[in-house]
Amino acid sequence: MAYVIGVDVGGTFTDAVLDDDAGTVLAAKSPSTPPDYSQGVLDVLGLLAEQLGRSLPDMLADTHHIAHGTTSSLNALVTGNVPPVGFLTTKGHRDSIFIMNVEGRYLGRSPHELQHVLGQAKDHALLPKRHALEVTERIDRDGTVVVGLDEDSARAAIRALVDDGVRAIAVSLLWSFRNPVHERRLRELVAEIDPDLFVALSSEVSPRIREFSRNATTIMSTQVGPGLRDYLTTLETTLRENRLTGPLLVMQSNGGAVAAAEAPAAAISTVGSVLTGGVVGSVALGRQLGHRNIISTDVGGTTFLAGLVVDGEPVRDTTTIINHHPINVPTLRVDAIGSGGGAIAWIDPGGNLRVGPRSAQAVPGPACYGAGGTEPTNTDANLVLGILPERGLLGGRKPLSLDLARQAIETRVAKPLGLSVEQAAAAIYAVQNAQTGDLLRKTVVEAGHDPREFVLYAFGGAGPAHCAGYAAEVGVTEVVVPLGPVASAFSAFGLASSDIVLAAELSDPTVVPFDPARAQRNFDELERRVRDGLDRQGVPFESVEIHREIDMRYTMQLAEVTAPVSGGTLDTAAIEAAGAAFEARYAELYGRDAGFREAGIQAITFRVRGVGVLPFSPELPPVPTATSPDPSDAQVGTRPVQLDAAAGYVDTPVYDYRRLAAGHVLTGPAIVEVPTTTVVVPAGTTGTVDELGNLTIRTGVTTPCLPTRETAGSVS
């Protein structure tokens, strides 16, 4: 017996999914344990072992590999909880990271913030100026050494940083992606002075043109590298002590995993790793269900996440934004807002009800948890509305207090707005659905797609309770709630479904058309790096897939769009085909007449993505088939539930999903209880259980795909 395990460490809960080579799929959920998240990982693995009737060491001994998604990198950067880091750059260029170009005033800001020009500031400095030092050297744009590295001054700068207590050093020199010789020598000099100091080089972390983004990416990777290294070392040691022999893999933002030993060197690639698990899981489930266009939505304890699958492939991006800084990381595009189950409801200075982005998180949690939280959350509202059972979550292992939920809503929302507790709870529920719907418009429409042409997948602890509401906001008529054995641990299912993915890239700006031999040299070198990296993973692959692409733009325009490039030996026709693919995608994103072909096209960054396909991937097993569509045998009672403020509380049938079978049809309003989540089937909709145990909610009603009220045109 061989197991594959996916572990998703969220801000509130840690989820795990286990699959074996006989087709068994098991899931478990346990509270996260900040600041030592590794304990929560061991807790949830222990729950899986209990379900198997085995000890934890025996289960791990038969585990092929564990794919682990961690929030530690992202949380550290967002909160600024990072160790002191030094920065070495070319003389005369230290202030690039503080000037932030003009981008520092608009990146990552909402349309509302962008309207207040006088209130904008270049805040969130990555490090104090005393930790940013210069070295004498210069390499030109062609990679020629113009001024050699002054090693004496470099040693002095390194000693100054070490004496000031930095725990790591980021090195980003001008044009280093053309010639990394000086960066590599600086790493050797650091090792001479302090061999234990963590060092990251921009030529390895982010070999792209544009100084500010390359500097920011390298610094942030250096900030999270030591912590990620320590966390993974501790976790892997503990797992080895418990007889794990297979590899521990770490999920990356690009939708694939990498060996734990390799992850810290490119730590920035793990930022958002748990955000991508749900999208990868959607691709895997979509293959089973025959869905090619999917909106993947995950409402966890802290955030609402939305990603896209188009024609069977996840939508990818080349950058992301953290604290107003551009990060050069190939990633699956996942948009996020702080609107999870633990999102706090509050009244702004204008007297408006807001939900999120602050979260009650795992500790103290929503008020109804009874763990000291006093602020009302989405979870508290859902309990008051009757959506959640009073007996609690996780099959009763997480008790809930209706009195505490009512008290928090009354004090913080109902009284200030002059509402009853029930009205306030309904308002919180409505705001949650509206703002998550707004994000979906941004995610889908701004990517050039019509949401009415997609199926929406909804998961996470709170996703199934809200999915029908936010799907209706954008006109989606079919919603799939993955149930079966994975339920709210669907992101962990995605992690277990992931392959190993490595990417290598290099900026080499040139004008299209250009000599195919130039592109061939670039791709051959990048492919060599990727294949070498795959060989270091220590995992046998069923196959290896190599994908080529080029980031292109119209001359004098800023927007870069990624175009695929064919494999094999390149010729003029292949370069022309890549240019045509760029123009077609540009038109989809920005409009048919937005490009200016007469200005010419520039190829900016060449990239190779290698996929090491792992031996087996989890699939949801079939469930028993019902003898009739009538689900009455699965009904466990009724309770008053308010899903529509105008209709008030309605006695609503409650079903136990473990008694449902393929072919059962539920007529809304209805509630389906799962130990790890709750599904809402509103009035006017039907829910049908498919052959894999998933619940498909259909409205049969389409609504116009309107522009977002708040987020249209926002920068992500």
Secondary structure, 3 states (H helix, E strand, C coil): CCEEEEEEECCCEEEEEEEECCCCEEEEEEECCCCCHHHHHHHHHHHHHHHHCCCHHHHHHCEEEEEEECCHHHHHHHHCCCCCEEEEEECCCCCHHHHCCHHHHCCCCCHHHHHCHHHCCCCCCCCCHHHEEEECCEECCCCCEEECCCHHHHHHHHHHHHHCCCCEEEEECCCCCCCCHHHHHHHHHHHHHCCCCEEEEHHHHCCCCCHHHHHHHHHHHHHHHHHHHHHHHHHHHHHHHCCCCCCEEEECCCCCEEECCCHHHHHHHHCCHHHHHHHHHHHHHHHHHCCCCEEEEEECCCCEEEEEEECCEECEECCEEECCEEECCCEECEEEECCCCCEEEEECCCCCEEEEEEECCCCCCCHHHCCCCCCCEHHHHHHHCCCCCCCCEHHHCECCCHHHHHHHHHHHHHHHHCCCHHHHHHHHHHHHHHHHHHHHHHHHHCCCCCHHHCEEEEECCCHHHHHHHHHHHHCCCEEEECCCCCHHHHHHHHHHHCCEEEEEEEEEEEEECCCHHHHHHHHHHHHHHHHHHHHCCCCCCCEEEEEEEEEEEECCCCCCEEEEECCCCCCHHHHHHHHHHHHHHHHHHHCCCCCCHHHCEEEEEEEEEEEEECCCCCCCCCCCECCCCCCHHHEEEEEEECCCCCCCCEEEEEEEHHHCCECCEEECCEEEEECCEEEEECCCCEEEECCCCCEEEECCCCCCCCCCCCCCCCCC
